[in-house]
């Protein structure tokens, strides 16, 4: 199980590490999580310079309570190890997590873990840097259980449906939604990854939705992921942030009902009862487990029960 602190990940905003302007804006948005990107959003001839730009941003910008994450390049490239060394040696006490793309097996995770450990020892960094993993290869999906348990630094698994679809060879017409496929083309992969994440006490996050102008469909995708147990979704544009953070936050009504159910069940236990009815619905130990997730998320988001509860 993960030993890292629980964090709020209703939305993870992608920000190019080569854009000082975008990183400055991201710091002011109040989003739960920002990852400063060295991979897909940065051209090959700008990657080395972007490392320094990210270090400067982390050291000079006030991100407030936002999780500060850096996405490194694919471990099969020649950039990855220097990405880690440069950003951690330059701003290690300002980094919460390292996001590793295209992991394929547990060995990939252990490599990053070992390298982080060595740098932390060298610099005397006492607050451990967490690891987030992008599950976006068919090989990774087959080994997602092994990957999820590979290190106690791991905090989250993220489903990268774009690269995953390419890896699996999914028909592009099915991705566009006009193939007649009956349902969500990524349902199984999402479900499998979320099960693995939950098994190891990790956060599960759904990947990007590329048409950032279609807020309604983005909301639909957020709802689908939440219904399966994900705690948040990526945003590739600031316009998606508010939608994701709203969908993945429990409503005041949900929070109040959760607290009412837990209080009623505790009272029933004191009376020797194993199950009771609250507002016409049965509440038992399984119900309490479900609503406790609502309470946990509410506490992370700073949503308190109404007065009197």
N, C-alpha and C positions, 0 to 999 in steps of 0.2 A: 504493500500500500504506500501511496505517496506520503512523504513526511513534510512536504512543502506547505506553506500557508495557503489557506483558501482565499481566492481572489475573485473579484467581480469581472465576469467576461461576457456580459450581455452583447457587447459589440467589440470587435477587433478591427480597428481601422488601419488599412494599408497605406503607407506613406513612402514615396520614393526617397531613399537616402541620398540621392544626388540633388535634391531640391531643398535648398535652405528655406525658401519661401513656404513650401508645403509643410515642412517640419515645424516651422514657427507657428503656422496656423493650427496644426494638429495639437500643439501644446496648449492652445487656448480653448479647445472645443469641449472639454469636460467629458470626453469619451472614456469608457471603462479601460480600454486597452489600445495602445498604439504600437504597431510594429514598423520600425524603420527598416526599409527593405534594401538589401544588397543584391537580391536575386533578379526576379523577372522584371522589376520596374526600372532597373539600371542597365544601361548599355555596357557591353564588355569593355569599351575604352574609357568608361567612367567609373568602373567598379573600385579601383584602387583609391582614387581621389574621394569617392563617396564614403569610404571608411573614415577618413579624417573629418568629413562633414558631419557624419553621425556622432563621432566622438565630441566634436565641438557643440553640436546641438544638445547632447545629453549633459554636457558640463555647463552650459550657459542658459538653457531654456528652463522655465518653471513648468513642469508637467502636472503639478499638483498631485492629486491622488491617482492619476492615470498610470496604469501598468506600463512600464517602459521595456519594450522588447526589440530585439534586433533579429531580422531574418538573414541568415548567412546564405551563401551559395551552396548548391548541391555538393555533397561530400565527394562525388566522383569528379569534380572539377579541381583545378589547381588553386582556386581562390579560397576554398573553405577554411583551411587551417589558419591562414593569415587573417581571414575575416575575424575569426574568434580571437586570435592573439591580439590583433590591433585594437579591436573595440573593447575587449575586456581589460587589456593593459592601459588603455587610454581613458576608460570611463567605467571600470568594473563596479565601483560602488554606486553607480547611477543606473545600473542595468538590473532589471528584475528577472528577465528570462531571455534565453536564446531560442529562436525558432529554427528548427532544422527541416528543410524541405526534402522531399523524395527519399525518406528513409526506406530501406528495403528489409532490414533485419535488425536483430538486437545488437549485433556487432557495431552497426553504425551508431547506435545510441551510446554504447559503452565507450566508443572512441571520443565522442564529444564530452561525455562525463569525465573521462580520465584527463583530457586536455584542460577542461575547466578546473579540475582539482589541482593540477600542477600550477596553473596561473594563480589561483586563489592562494595556494601555499606560498608562492614566490612573493606576492604582493601583500600578504597578510589580510586578505579580504575575509571577514568573518561572516558576512551575510551571504549564504550560498545562493548562487545564481541557478534559477530553475531552467528546465528544458521543456519546450513545446514541440510537438512532432506533427508534421504534415503527412497524413496517410493519403498518398496520391499515386501509388503504383499498385498494379495487380498483385505483384509479389508481396508488397507490404500488407495488403488486405488479407492475403492467405496467412500471413504470420502476425496478424495484429495482436493476438494474445501474447505472443512471445515479446513483441516490441513494447507493449504496454507495461510489462513487468521487468523491463531491462535495467531500470535505474530508479532509485528513490528520488532523483532530481526531477523526474517527469511530473509535470503539472497538468498537461492538457494534450488531447489528441484532436487534430483538426482534419476534417474531410475535404480534400482538394479535388473537387469533382471534375475540373477541367483536365488536368494531367491524368487523373484516374481514367477518365473516359477514353483518352488517347491510348493509355497503356492497355486497356481492355479491348480496344477496338470497337467501342460503341458507335453505332450508326449516327452520324451527325444529324440526320433527320429526326431521330428519336430525341436528341438533345434539344432540338428546336421545338419539339412538341407537336409536330405535324405528321407523325408516322403511323398514328393509329395505335401505338403501344398503350395497353390498358393500365394506366397508372403512372406512378413516379418511377422513372427509369433508374434512379439512384437509390430506391428504397432499401434494397437488400444491403448495399454497401454502407449506407448511413446507419442502418440498424445494427449491423455487425460491429462497426467501429464503436458505436455508442455502448453496446453491451460490454465490449472489452474495456472501454474507459471506466464504466461504472464498476466493473469487477475489481479494478485496481484503485478505486477511489479517485479517479482523475476527472477533470472537466472534459466534456465533449462539445466541440464547437463545429458548426456547419460552415462550409466554405463560401466562396464569393458568388454573387449574382451579378452578371456582367452588365445588364441593361439598367444602369442606375437611374435612368429617366422613368422607368416603370415602377413607381413606388408601390402600387397595388399588388403587383406580382411578387415583388420583393417581400412584402408583408406576408403573402401566402406561403412563400418559401420559409420564412421565419417561423410561421405557425406550424408547418409540417415538421420542421426540425425540433421545435419545442415539444410537440406531441410525442416524439420518439425519445425524448429525454435529454436533448442537447440543452446547454445552458446559454448559448449565444450563437451569433453568426458574424461572419466577416462583413466589412463594408469596404468598398473600393472607392467610395465618394462620400464626402461629408453629408450629403443629402440623405444617405441611408442610415446614419447614426441614430437619429431620434426614433426611427421606426423600429430598429432592432432593439434598442434599449427599452422601448415601450412594450413590445411583444414579450420580451424575456423578463419583464418585471411582473410580479403578481399584482393584481388589482387590490385596492383597499378592501373590497368585499371578500376576496379570496383570503387575504391575510386575517381578517376578523373571523371568518368561518374556521380557519385553521386553528387559531388560538382557542376559539370556543370548543372545538372538537377535542383538543388536547386536554383542556380543563375539565370538560365533562367526563372524559374517559378516566382521568386520574381520580375524579370523585367516585366514579363507578367502581374502580378498583378498590378503593377504600371500603366500599360496601360489599365487596366480594363478588362483584359482577364482572363478567368477561366481555360483554357487549351491551351497548345501550342504543337508544334512538335519539338522534338530534335533528330537529327540523324534518322529521319523517324519514331520515336515512340512518341506516345502521352504522355505528362506529365501533370498531374493534381494533385489535393491535395492528392489523394490516392497514386500516384506515389511518391510524396515527403515524405509521411509517410514511405514508403518502403525503399527509399534510405537513409533516415535519420538514419535508423538502421545501414546501412553500415558506415555512417559517425561516428556514436557513437562508433562502434566497432573499427574503424580505429584510433580514438582519444585515446581510451584505449590502443591500441596496439602500439601507437606512429608512425602510418603510416600517413604521411602528403601528401596533394595533390601536384601534380607536379607544378613546377614553372609556374607562370602566371595564375593559377586558383584561 
